[in-house]
Amino acid sequence: MTIPPLVLPTYQDVLDAAERIHGHAHRTPVLTSRTLDGQLGAQVFFKCENYQRMGAFKFRGAFNALSRFDEQQRRDGVVAFSSGNHAQGIALAARILGIPATIVMPHDAPAAKIAATREYGATVVLYDRYTEDREAIGRQLAQAHGFTLIPPYDHADIIAGQGTATLELLQETGPLDALFVCLGGGGLLSGAALATRALAPACTLYGVEPQAGNDGQQSFRSGTLVHIETPETLADGAQTQHLGQYTFAIIRRDVDDILTVTDDQLVAAMRFFAERMKMVVEPTGCLGLAAVREMGTALEGKRVGVIVSGGNVDLGRYARLLSQ
């Protein structure tokens, strides 16, 4: 049997997604830090998706995907698997659109993310991320109940929706010299790539993932999709085991490099956001800033963008990390 080629989303899909989510997703602020600019000798622009509805960029892709459901799909409902932010994004979008939602979440996900997902009206099914396969659980639920499965990153509508964050950033700042984007499964990065190559083709585009979970870097540099065991890292939103077929194809084509940072660097970036910019940012959302600070004066004279992916963190854990 011949496997049909992937039909990858395009920049036009990002523009269409922007129209669908208009009036539902927030157009989040772009902020700067004179302290950081002075340290680097650069201009750094932060796209603050920690101020997005449900606290992360994931609402963009979730609403875009669910808004394309037909009437039968809306009646039957949606199932998704997620460590937290896609869960909340799907749950909130489903509530707005009147679609029943079931979310598969790891039992050790931040308590605040599990609670918020339930508060948005979704049914939560817990699993062990180290011994069970969330994708298999999601497929089983979809088959048993007729749900439509919407994965957290490897879906054309999800990718197009996530690309609207970079679209808005570049519409506000104009072309940038470099852009740093958090990388887990690749939905945010591949969406960013579609917008960046259309609006700022000369921009150097970096994905940033935790050092303990560098499957994306391994895949990018080897040219082959690499699967790893679930990594142990503070960046729970980037505890993915592999990129997706769609996301890997776009990242290979359009991204310049994949960088990694340590958990200690993430904590330092969290502290910078809290002390200097008065922002609560979850560890995964700090990946871009951590890489920018590590690159340091190599960015001198450049206009740099950073996507801050989210701010959903358990406050007790947040306080403990900042007090280290």
N, C-alpha and C positions, 0 to 999 in steps of 0.2 A: 504494500500500500504506500502510495506517495504521500508524504507529509507536506501539506501546503505551506508556503513560506509565510513568515510573520508579516502582518501588515502593521507597521509601526505608526504610532500617532505622529502628527506633524504640528508645525507652528500654527496652522489654521485651526487645528483641534484645540490648541491652547486659547486662541482668540474666541472660539465658540464656547469653550468652558467659561471664559470670563463673562460672557453674556448670560450664561445660565446661572452663575452664582451671584451675579450683581443683585444687590439688595438683600442678599442672604448672608454672604460672607463679609466680614469686615475688610475694608481696605486699610491694612495695618500701617502704623507709622514707620518712617525711615529716620533713625536717630544717629547721632554722631557723638564722639567723645573727644574733647580737646586734649585730654590727658593721653589717650592712646595715640592720637594723631601726632602729638609732640614726641612721644617715645619712638614712633616709627618714622617720623618725617613723611607721613603719608596722609591721605584723606580716606577714612574708613566709614562706610555707610552700612548700618545695621538694619536689615528688614526684619521687624520685630513680630514674628508670628506667635510669640508668647502672648500677644494681645489679641490673637484671633479668637473667634467663638470656640468654646470648649478648650481654649488654651494652646492650640497648636495648628499647624498648617494642614493637618489631616482632614479638617472639615471641608477644605476646598475640593479635594478629590472625591470625598465621600458624597458630598451634595451633588457634584457633577455626575457621578455614576448613578446614584439613585434617581436623579431627576430624569434619567433616560429610560427608566423602567416602563414597560407597557402595563396595561390595567391588570392583566393576569399576574404578572410579577409583583405588582403592588399589593394585590390581595394575598398572595402566597407568602410573601415576606422575604427578608434578606438574612443571610448568615455571613459572619466574618470572623477571622481569627486575628488577634492582636495582643501585643504586650500592654497596650493602654490607650495610645492616642488615636489610632485608627478605630479602636473600639468605641471611644467617645464620639469620634467624628461620625461614624455610621449610626450610632444610637441617636445622636442629636438630629442628623439629617433625616433619619427614618421618622422620628417624632414629628418634625416639621411637615413631612410629606405624607404622614398617615400610613406608614409601612411598618408591619411588625418586624422586630429585629431580634436575632439571637447572636450572641457574641461569645466566642471561645477565647478565654483569657488564662494565662498562667497563674497558678495559685499564689506565686510570690511577686506578682505585679504590685506596684505601689498601691497601698490601700485606697488612697484618694482617687486613683484612676478606676479601680473596680467600683467604688461607691458612686462615682459620677456616672459611670456607664449605666448602672442600675437606676440612678435617679432620672436619667433621660428616658427611662421606660423600657430598656432592653432586658431580655432574659440572658443571664450570664452563666456559661458553662465553664467550670474551672478544670485545668489539667496541669500536669507536671511537665514543665518545659524540658527537663533533663532526661525524662524517660518515655514521654509520649510525643506523638507526631500531631501537631496542631492542624496541619494541612489535611491529614487523613481524617481527623475528627470533623473538620469542617465539611469535607466531601460526604462523609457518612450522614451528617445531619441534613445536608442539602438533598441527598438522594431519598432519605427516609421521609422528609416532610415537604418536599417540593420547593424548598427555599432557593433563591438565587445566591450563589456564592460570590462575594466581592472580596478578593484578596487585598492585602494591605498595600501592595506596590506593583505587582506584575499584571497590570490591567490597563488598557489604553485610556479609558476614561479617568482612571485614578491618576495616571501620569499627566494627562492634559490638565486636569484640575490643579495638581500640585505646581505645574508650570506657571500658573497665574501669579504666584508669589514673586517669581523673578520677573515676569512681565511687568508687574506694578513697580518693582524696584527700578528697572531700567527705564520705564516711562518717567519716573521721578528724577533719576540721577543722570540720565543719558548714558552713553557707552562708558564702561569701566575697563580698567587694565587687567584686573584679576577679580575672580569671584570664588568664594569658599562656601561650600555647601555640605551640610551633614549627610552622611551616607550610612544607611542601614541596608534595606533591601533595594534601594536605588530609585524609588518613585520620585522623591524630591529632586534628586540630582539629574535624573533623565528628563524630568519636566523642565528643570532649569536649563538643561542643555538645549532643548528645543527653542526656548525663548532667547537664550544668549546667542546662539548661532544666527538667529534671525535679526536681532537688534544690535548686537555688539560682537560681530564675527571675529574681531582681533583679540577679544578678551581671553585671558588664560583661565580656564575653568578647572578648579580643583574639587574633588570629593574628599571628605575627611571622615575617617572611621576610627574606632578605638583600636589601639595597638593589639589588644588581646583578641580582637575579632576582625582580622584584616583579610577576610575572604575576598572582599572587593578588590583590594590591592593585588592580591595573588591572581585573581581572575584577570584583572586589567593587564598585568604585566606578562602573564603567560599566554593570554589569548584564549584560554579555556575556562569554562565556568567551574569554579572551585567550591566544593562543599566542605564545611568544617563542623566540628562539634559546637554546641551552644557555648559561646564565650562567656567568661565571667568578667564583667565590667560594670562600672557604675552607670554607663550609658545604656539603660535598659531598652530604650527605643532602637538601639543598634545591635541588639543581641541576636541578629539574624544569622542564619547558617549559610546563606548563599544569596546571590543576586537572582533576579528573575530573567526569563528568556527575553522579554521586551526590554527590561531595564539594562541588561548587559549589552544588548545589541546597540542601544542608543549611546551608552557610556563608552563602549569601544570606539564608536564612530566619532563622538563629539567632545569627549572629555580629554583634557591634557594630561592629568596625572591624578593618582589617588595617594593621599598622605595619611599618616596615622599619628595619634597622640596618646599619651598615657592617662590613666585615671588621675594621677596627681596633677597633671596639666589641666584636666577638666575641672578639678576642684579649684585650682588657682583662677581659672576663667570664671567660674561661678562667683568667686569672691570679688573679682574685678567688676562683674556686672552688678553685684549687690552694693559694693562700696562706692563705685565711681558713677554708675548709671542708674542706681536705685531700682534695679530690675530683678525679679525672681525668674531665673532660667534653670530648667532642668539639665542634668548632666549631658544628655544627648544634644540639647540645644546649644551647648558650649563648644561643640567640636570645631566649628569654624573659627571662633575667636582663639581657641587654644592653638590652632595651626598658624593663624596670623601672628600671634605672639612668638611662636617658635621660629617663624621665618624672619621676624624682626626687621632689621634695617635693609634686608634684601628687597623690601617693598618701598624703600625710600623714593619719594617723588611720584608714587603711583596713586591712582584712584581705585579703591578696593571695596568690593561688596562682600557682606557676610549675611547669610540667611540664618537667623536665630529661630530654630525650628519649633520650640515650644517651652512652656513654663509649668508643666504639670509635674509637681514633685511633692511627695509627702513632707509636710512642714517639719515633722520631727526629724526625719532623715536629713532634710535640708539644713536644719540647725546643727546637727551633728557633723555634717560634712564641712560646713563653714567654720566650725570651732576647732577643726583639726590643726 
